Amino acid sequence: MVNDPVGDFIIQLKNAGMVRKSTVSIPYSKLKNAIADKLVEAGFIASTDKHGKKVKKTLDITLKYTPEGTHQIQGVERVSKPGRRLYLGVAEIFPVKFGRGKRILSTPVGILTGEEAKEKNVGGEELFIIW
């Protein structure tokens, strides 16, 4: 039984990159799909594909590596957890790892990075930090 689908999702991406897999297949949900699309825009994963019908949908993610062969995702940190939700206002959104990382937020506008949320002047639940 999965109690934290977002946490499991980001850890599966990190672990698959550590063992040099090219793709990862995970159970589909709209939230995971929106997060994966945002990670593609941010440059942490290469692409996403949705396969299957009805209950048996999967999200196939192609991982991205640097020219030296290291995984693009160096680390992730789950911030808001099911037992403790953390929300940020616009004034509390700061750069991650001196601009090398991204802060992923769930806002009323949708899933946004910290920079996009600051630009649109919205706050929200801080899901995780990735670098």
C-alpha positions in Angstrom: 0.0 0.0 0.0 1.4 3.4 -1.1 0.8 6.1 1.4 2.9 8.8 -0.3 2.7 8.6 -4.1 4.7 11.8 -4.7 7.5 10.7 -2.4 7.6 7.2 -4.0 7.6 8.8 -7.5 10.6 11.1 -6.9 12.6 8.4 -5.1 12.0 5.9 -8.0 13.4 8.5 -10.4 16.5 9.1 -8.3 17.1 5.4 -7.7 16.7 4.4 -11.4 19.2 7.1 -12.3 21.7 5.7 -9.8 21.6 2.3 -11.4 21.8 3.8 -14.9 18.3 2.8 -16.2 17.1 4.5 -19.3 13.4 4.4 -18.5 11.1 4.0 -15.5 7.5 2.7 -15.5 5.3 3.9 -12.7 1.5 3.7 -12.1 -0.3 6.7 -13.7 -2.0 9.5 -11.9 -2.8 13.1 -13.0 -0.6 14.5 -10.2 2.4 12.4 -11.2 1.9 13.3 -14.8 1.8 17.0 -14.0 4.9 16.8 -11.9 6.7 14.7 -14.6 5.8 17.4 -17.2 7.2 20.1 -15.0 10.4 18.1 -14.5 10.7 17.7 -18.3 10.4 21.5 -18.6 13.0 22.0 -15.9 15.5 19.6 -17.6 15.7 16.8 -15.0 14.1 14.1 -17.2 14.0 13.6 -21.0 10.4 12.7 -21.8 7.2 11.1 -20.5 4.6 8.8 -22.2 1.3 7.5 -21.0 0.4 3.9 -21.8 -2.6 1.6 -21.1 -6.3 2.1 -20.6 -8.6 2.7 -17.6 -7.1 1.2 -14.4 -3.9 -0.2 -16.0 -2.4 3.1 -17.1 1.3 3.6 -16.6 3.6 6.6 -17.0 6.8 5.7 -18.8 9.6 8.2 -18.0 12.8 8.5 -20.0 15.7 9.6 -17.8 18.2 12.2 -18.7 22.0 11.9 -18.3 24.8 14.4 -18.7 27.5 13.9 -21.4 29.8 12.5 -18.7 27.2 9.8 -17.9 26.0 11.0 -14.5 22.3 11.2 -13.8 20.7 14.7 -14.1 19.0 14.3 -10.7 21.7 14.5 -8.0 19.3 14.6 -5.1 15.7 15.1 -4.0 14.2 16.1 -0.7 10.5 15.6 0.1 9.3 18.6 2.1 5.6 18.4 2.5 4.6 14.9 3.7 1.2 13.3 4.3 1.6 13.8 8.1 2.9 17.4 7.8 1.8 19.7 5.0 4.0 22.8 4.5 2.8 25.8 2.6 4.8 28.7 1.3 3.7 32.3 0.6 5.2 34.2 -2.3 7.6 36.0 0.0 9.0 32.7 1.3 10.0 31.2 -2.0 13.8 31.3 -2.4 16.3 29.8 -4.9 17.4 26.2 -4.3 21.1 25.2 -4.2 22.2 28.7 -5.5 19.9 28.4 -8.5 21.0 24.9 -9.5 17.9 23.2 -8.1 14.1 23.6 -8.4 11.4 23.9 -5.8 8.1 22.2 -7.0 4.9 23.6 -5.6 1.3 22.6 -5.8 -0.6 25.9 -6.3 -4.2 26.9 -7.2 -2.9 27.5 -10.7 -1.4 24.0 -10.9 2.0 22.4 -10.4 4.7 25.1 -10.7 8.4 25.6 -10.0 9.4 28.2 -7.4 10.4 30.7 -10.1 7.1 30.4 -11.9 5.1 30.7 -8.7 7.0 33.9 -7.8 6.4 35.2 -11.3 2.6 34.5 -11.1 2.5 35.8 -7.5 1.0 32.6 -6.0 2.0 30.4 -3.1 1.1 26.9 -2.3 2.1 23.5 -0.9 5.8 22.8 -1.3 6.0 19.3 -2.6 9.7 18.7 -2.9 13.1 20.1 -3.8 15.2 18.6 -6.6 18.8 19.4 -7.7 
